[in-house]
Amino acid sequence: MKKVKTISILLILSLIMFALASCGGGSAAEEPAEADIETAESYDAADEDAEEEESDSGVISPEFKKTMDDYEAWFDHYCEVMKKYQENPSDLELLTEMSDLIAEETTMLEQLENMDESEMNNAELAYYIEVTARIEKKLLEAADY
């Protein structure tokens, strides 16, 4: 039984580390390649204005919304498992749920990695902040449970 508790604790810690890693993200600024600079300079002012209007249109793309909703759903499941663990740490079925969470997390992290934050419009940024705030609240509630 002691081994099961140890394994459960290790799985929980790994899930927390993955969750924290997914919240961070962002890499150091990279130097633009010469070709990128030339391409960027070749845009004329009309194209730039059209792109700005499109990106600030206030419309959340369906792909972005689905990714963020999946992200929140994953944390809902994670908090549910944590509450179950706190109620009954010796429940062996939680190991299966935790392994499912890890598998789901891999897919979710890939989706988040494919998102380009620089391409978010104002509505998408607002939705991102809204979702992450709800997630933070749920994590705090699960920790106090």
N, C-alpha and C positions, 0 to 999 in steps of 0.2 A: 504494500500500500504506500510505503514511503517513496518508492520509485515512481509510482503513478503521480503523486503530488509533485515530485521534482520535475517530471516530464511536463506536467500541466503548467507549472510555474515557468519553465523554460519556454514553452510554446506561447504563453501569455506575454512574456517579455519580448519574444521575437515579434509578435504581432504589434506590440506597442512600438518597438523600434521601427518596423515597417511603416506604421501609421505616421510616426513623427518624420520619417524620411520622406514620405509622400507629401507632407505639408510644406517641407522646405523647398526643395528643388532649386531651380535657377542655377545657371553656371556663370562663371566669370565671363565678362565681356570679351568677345573675340574680335581680333582685328579683321576688318573687311578685306576681302581679296580685291586685287586691282580690277578684275573683270566686274566685280560687284559694284565698285565705285563708278566705273564707266557706264554700266547699265543704269545705275541710279541717276547719273547725270543726263542720260539720254531721254528721260521722261520730260514731257513738257508740262507747263503749269496747268493746263486743262485736265490732263490725266490725273495729276496730284489732287486737284480739287474734287474730281469725280470719286476718287478713292476715299478721300476724307469724308465726303458726304455718305458714301456707302458704309464705311466702318463706324460712323457715328449715327447710323440710322435708328438705333434703338431696338433693332430686331435681334432676338436671340436665335442663333441657328439651331435647328433640331438636333444636330449631332452634338453640339456643345451642351444643350440642355440634357440630352440623354446621358452624356458622360457625367455631368454633375449630379444628376439624379441617381445614377448607378453608384457613384462615389458616396452619396449620402445613404443610400440603401445598404451599402456594405458596412458603413459605420453603425447603422441601426442594428444590423445583425451582430456586429462585434459587441456592441453594448449589451445586447440581449444575452449573448454567451457569457459575458463578464458577470452579469447579474446572476445568471444560473450558477456560475462557478462560485460566487460569493455565498449563495444560498446553500450549495452542496458541493464542496470542493472534491469530494470523493466520487462524484458521478463520472463513470467511465465513458458515457456517451458524449461527454463534452470533448473528449479527445478527437472523436470523429468530426464534430462540429468545428473544432479548431483547425483541423487539417483541411476541411472544406473552405474555411475562411482564408487560409493561406493560399489555396489554389485560386480562389476568387480574387484575392488581392493581387496576384501576379497579373491577371488579365486587366484589372482595374488600373494598376500602375502603368502598364503598357499604354492604355488609353490616355492617361494623364501625361505621360511622357511625349505622346504624339501631338499634344496641344501646344500651340505657339502663343504664349501670353502676349506677345507684341501684336498679334492680330485680333485680340479681343476688342470689341467695341464697348461703349459705355454701358449698354444694357447687360452685356455678358459679364463685364467686370462687376457690376452691381449684383448680378445673380450669383457669381462666384463668391463674393463677400458674404452674401446672405446665406448661402449653403454652408460655407465654412463656419460662420457664426453659429448656425444651428448645430453643426457637428460638435463644435467646442462645448456648447451647452450640454449636449447629450453625453459627451465624455465626462464632463464635470459631474453630472447627475449620476452616471454609472460609478464614478470613483467614490462618491459619497454614499452610495447605496448601502 
